[in-house]
Amino acid sequence: MSVLLVGLIGFLCMGTSDCDGVPQKSTSGAEQVKSIIRVPKNHKGLTVEQQNISDRIRVTTDPTKVLWIHLISLDGNIIKRMPVRNKVTSSGKRLEPRHVMNDQYNYPSAGIGSWETDEFIQPDGTYGDSDSYIFWFDTMGRYHQWGTAGGLGYLITDYPINLENPIDKITGLYQVQKEALEWQKKQEEELRAKESATHKK
């Protein structure tokens, strides 16, 4: 580590309780500097990233929840909107690992035998990776996921919206079908009631 970098770290750590002056070392001998920024956590002890991931798992693994997928061509044309039973699954997801650490390859997912593997099983009980995407929750706590797959763009939500009749292409506000609008209003009322009850506790 250069003298300049050490000096800079010392300056940044001056007067803080987060730097103990002893850099951590990995098995490779590389030194790690402890973060001087305390990331805020909520009442559950989670950062916003941890809470987002936890909330996403809760939404996408709920077998009683109906999700909605909106298929969009890459030139922006709306192709289809439809409900989703259970969830959308990437082709990279698997019930079994690709690498096993013994000679016998059994299928515990089918109730046959067991295996040893160095692969991590995901919180949803599967191996493998999902396609790249981003996700977020709006201020009403509704889920949105955007990504591309198979030459198409897609938007996944946990409430029905209609992307077929745009009101304003610049702001991205969309007209909602009558049935979907009524359902959406009901969901928002329930969310407000839950939020109000939470604040009163």
C-alpha positions as CSV (number, residue, x, y, z in Angstrom):
1,M,0.0,0.0,0.0
2,S,1.5,3.3,-1.0
3,V,2.4,6.0,1.6
4,L,-0.1,8.4,-0.1
5,L,-3.0,5.9,0.3
6,V,-2.1,5.2,3.9
7,G,-2.0,8.9,4.6
8,L,-5.3,9.4,3.0
9,I,-6.9,6.6,5.0
10,G,-5.4,8.0,8.2
11,F,-6.9,11.5,7.4
12,L,-10.3,10.0,6.6
13,C,-10.3,7.9,9.8
14,M,-9.2,10.8,12.0
15,G,-11.8,11.5,14.7
16,T,-14.0,8.6,13.8
17,S,-14.8,5.4,15.8
18,D,-15.1,3.3,12.7
19,C,-11.4,2.9,11.9
20,D,-9.3,0.9,14.3
21,G,-6.0,1.6,12.6
22,V,-5.4,-2.1,11.9
23,P,-6.2,-3.1,8.3
24,Q,-7.7,-6.5,7.8
25,K,-5.7,-9.0,5.8
26,S,-7.1,-11.7,3.5
27,T,-5.4,-15.1,3.0
28,S,-3.8,-13.7,-0.2
29,G,-2.1,-11.0,1.9
30,A,-4.3,-8.2,0.4
31,E,-5.2,-5.5,3.0
32,Q,-8.8,-4.4,3.4
33,V,-9.8,-1.0,4.8
34,K,-12.8,-0.9,7.1
35,S,-15.6,1.3,5.9
36,I,-15.8,4.7,7.5
37,I,-19.4,5.1,6.5
38,R,-22.2,3.6,8.7
39,V,-25.0,2.5,6.4
40,P,-28.4,3.2,8.1
41,K,-30.5,0.3,9.1
42,N,-34.3,0.0,9.8
43,H,-36.0,-1.3,12.9
44,K,-35.4,-4.9,11.7
45,G,-31.7,-4.2,11.5
46,L,-31.6,-4.4,7.7
47,T,-30.2,-1.9,5.2
48,V,-32.4,-0.7,2.3
49,E,-30.7,-3.2,0.0
50,Q,-31.3,-6.1,2.4
51,Q,-34.9,-5.1,2.9
52,N,-35.5,-4.8,-0.8
53,I,-34.1,-8.3,-1.4
54,S,-36.1,-9.7,1.5
55,D,-39.3,-8.1,0.3
56,R,-38.7,-9.3,-3.3
57,I,-38.3,-12.9,-2.0
58,R,-41.5,-12.5,0.0
59,V,-43.5,-11.3,-3.0
60,T,-42.1,-13.7,-5.7
61,T,-42.3,-16.8,-3.5
62,D,-45.9,-16.3,-2.3
63,P,-47.9,-19.1,-3.9
64,T,-51.2,-17.2,-3.4
65,K,-50.0,-14.0,-5.1
66,V,-50.8,-13.3,-8.8
67,L,-48.1,-11.4,-10.7
68,W,-48.6,-9.6,-14.0
69,I,-46.2,-9.7,-16.9
70,H,-46.1,-7.1,-19.7
71,L,-44.2,-8.2,-22.8
72,I,-42.7,-5.3,-24.7
73,S,-40.7,-5.4,-28.0
74,L,-37.4,-3.7,-28.0
75,D,-38.7,-1.0,-30.2
76,G,-41.3,-0.1,-27.5
77,N,-44.4,-1.8,-28.9
78,I,-46.7,-3.5,-26.3
79,I,-47.1,-7.2,-27.3
80,K,-49.1,-8.7,-24.5
81,R,-50.2,-8.4,-20.8
82,M,-51.1,-11.5,-18.9
83,P,-51.4,-12.9,-15.3
84,V,-48.7,-15.2,-14.0
85,R,-49.4,-18.2,-11.8
86,N,-46.8,-18.5,-9.1
87,K,-43.9,-16.6,-10.7
88,V,-41.7,-16.1,-13.8
89,T,-38.7,-18.4,-13.8
90,S,-35.4,-18.0,-15.7
91,S,-34.1,-20.9,-17.7
92,G,-30.9,-20.7,-15.7
93,K,-32.7,-21.9,-12.6
94,R,-32.4,-25.6,-11.7
95,L,-33.5,-28.1,-9.0
96,E,-30.1,-29.8,-8.9
97,P,-26.5,-28.4,-8.8
98,R,-24.2,-28.7,-11.8
99,H,-21.3,-29.9,-9.7
100,V,-21.3,-32.7,-7.1
101,M,-18.5,-33.8,-4.8
102,N,-19.1,-37.5,-4.9
103,D,-19.2,-40.1,-7.7
104,Q,-22.8,-41.0,-7.3
105,Y,-25.2,-38.6,-9.1
106,N,-28.6,-39.0,-7.5
107,Y,-31.7,-36.9,-7.7
108,P,-32.9,-35.8,-4.2
109,S,-35.3,-33.3,-5.9
110,A,-37.1,-36.3,-7.2
111,G,-36.9,-38.1,-3.8
112,I,-34.0,-40.3,-4.9
113,G,-30.8,-40.3,-2.8
114,S,-28.7,-37.2,-1.9
115,W,-25.6,-35.4,-3.0
116,E,-22.7,-33.2,-1.8
117,T,-22.1,-30.0,-3.6
118,D,-20.1,-26.8,-3.1
119,E,-22.9,-24.7,-4.8
120,F,-25.1,-22.5,-2.7
121,I,-28.9,-23.2,-2.8
122,Q,-30.9,-20.0,-3.2
123,P,-33.5,-18.8,-0.7
124,D,-36.3,-20.0,-3.1
125,G,-34.9,-23.6,-2.9
126,T,-33.2,-23.7,-6.4
127,Y,-29.7,-23.6,-7.8
128,G,-28.5,-21.5,-10.7
129,D,-28.9,-17.9,-11.7
130,S,-31.7,-15.6,-12.9
131,D,-31.4,-13.5,-16.0
132,S,-30.3,-9.9,-15.3
133,Y,-33.0,-7.5,-14.2
134,I,-33.7,-4.6,-11.9
135,F,-36.5,-4.4,-9.4
136,W,-38.1,-1.8,-7.1
137,F,-41.0,-1.0,-4.9
138,D,-43.1,2.1,-5.4
139,T,-44.3,4.3,-2.5
140,M,-47.4,2.1,-2.1
141,G,-45.2,-1.0,-1.7
142,R,-46.1,-2.4,-5.1
143,Y,-43.5,-4.6,-6.8
144,H,-42.0,-3.8,-10.3
145,Q,-39.3,-5.8,-12.1
146,W,-37.8,-4.8,-15.5
147,G,-35.5,-6.9,-17.7
148,T,-35.0,-8.4,-21.1
149,A,-35.2,-12.1,-22.2
150,G,-35.6,-13.9,-25.5
151,G,-35.3,-10.7,-27.5
152,L,-38.1,-8.9,-25.6
153,G,-38.3,-6.4,-22.8
154,Y,-40.7,-7.2,-19.9
155,L,-42.2,-5.6,-16.9
156,I,-43.5,-7.7,-14.0
157,T,-45.8,-6.2,-11.4
158,D,-47.9,-7.5,-8.5
159,Y,-50.9,-5.4,-9.6
160,P,-52.6,-5.2,-12.9
161,I,-51.8,-2.1,-15.1
162,N,-52.5,-1.5,-18.7
163,L,-49.6,-0.5,-20.9
164,E,-51.6,-0.6,-24.1
165,N,-53.0,3.0,-24.0
166,P,-50.4,5.5,-23.0
167,I,-51.6,8.9,-21.7
168,D,-48.3,10.6,-21.9
169,K,-45.3,8.9,-23.5
170,I,-42.9,11.3,-21.9
171,T,-43.9,10.8,-18.3
172,G,-44.8,7.2,-18.7
173,L,-48.3,7.5,-17.1
174,Y,-50.7,4.9,-18.4
175,Q,-54.4,4.4,-18.6
176,V,-55.8,1.6,-16.5
177,Q,-58.7,-0.6,-17.5
178,K,-61.8,-0.2,-15.5
179,E,-61.6,-3.5,-13.7
180,A,-57.9,-3.1,-13.0
181,L,-58.4,0.4,-11.7
182,E,-61.1,-0.7,-9.3
183,W,-58.8,-3.6,-8.1
184,Q,-55.9,-1.2,-7.8
185,K,-57.9,1.3,-5.7
186,K,-58.9,-1.5,-3.4
187,Q,-55.3,-2.6,-2.9
188,E,-54.2,1.0,-2.2
189,E,-56.9,1.4,0.4
190,E,-55.9,-1.8,2.1
191,L,-52.2,-0.7,2.0
192,R,-53.1,2.7,3.5
193,A,-55.1,1.0,6.2
194,K,-52.2,-1.3,7.1
195,E,-49.8,1.7,7.1
196,S,-52.1,3.7,9.3
197,A,-52.5,0.7,11.8
198,T,-48.7,0.3,11.9
199,H,-48.1,3.9,12.8
200,K,-50.7,3.8,15.6
201,K,-48.8,0.9,17.3
